[in-house]
Amino acid sequence: MPHVTIQHFPKSLTAEQRSRLVEQVTAAVREAFEVEERVISIALAPVPPEDWDARVYQPEIAAHREELAKAPGY
């Protein structure tokens, strides 16, 4: 614990971009939850744009508005 899943439109990240993303998310989660780095896991899950509404927006965002720490602006 904790585990973070980042669902996103498909995008090829360079090794440097991926490393920086993981480093920054890890640092933020570590600070907020006051946990050791070793207990944090992060998944990157690409979702095609045509599947976004059915796989992400409806089940993850619209159905859980009360849990959102930040809502999208669309």
C-alpha positions in Angstrom: 0.0 0.0 0.0 -0.5 2.5 -1.6 -1.0 1.6 -5.2 -1.5 4.2 -7.9 -2.9 3.4 -11.4 -2.6 6.1 -14.0 -5.0 5.5 -16.9 -4.2 7.5 -19.9 -4.5 7.7 -23.7 -1.8 5.7 -25.3 1.5 7.6 -25.4 5.0 6.3 -25.8 7.1 7.7 -23.0 10.9 7.7 -23.2 12.8 5.9 -20.5 13.6 9.3 -19.0 10.0 10.5 -19.1 8.7 7.3 -17.5 11.4 7.4 -14.8 10.7 11.0 -14.0 6.9 10.4 -13.8 7.4 7.4 -11.5 9.9 9.4 -9.3 7.6 12.4 -9.0 4.5 10.3 -8.2 6.4 8.2 -5.8 7.7 11.3 -4.0 4.2 12.8 -3.7 2.6 9.6 -2.4 5.5 9.0 0.0 5.1 12.5 1.5 1.3 12.5 1.7 0.9 9.1 3.2 4.2 9.1 5.2 5.3 5.7 3.9 8.5 4.2 2.7 9.2 4.1 -1.0 9.4 0.3 -1.0 5.6 0.0 -0.2 4.4 2.1 -3.2 3.5 0.6 -6.5 2.6 2.4 -9.7 0.9 1.1 -12.8 0.6 2.8 -16.2 -2.5 1.7 -18.1 -3.1 3.0 -21.6 -6.7 3.2 -22.7 -7.6 3.9 -26.3 -9.6 7.2 -26.7 -12.6 5.3 -28.1 -12.8 3.2 -25.0 -12.3 6.0 -22.4 -15.9 6.6 -21.7 -16.8 3.0 -21.1 -13.6 1.9 -19.4 -12.6 5.0 -17.4 -15.1 7.9 -17.3 -18.3 6.1 -16.5 -17.0 3.4 -14.0 -14.1 5.3 -12.4 -15.1 9.0 -12.6 -18.8 9.5 -13.0 -19.7 6.6 -10.6 -17.3 7.8 -7.9 -17.6 11.6 -7.9 -17.5 11.7 -4.1 -14.1 10.0 -4.0 -12.4 12.2 -6.6 -9.6 14.4 -5.2 -9.6 16.2 -8.5 -12.4 16.1 -11.1 -11.7 16.5 -14.8 -12.8 19.7 -16.5 -14.6 17.9 -19.4 
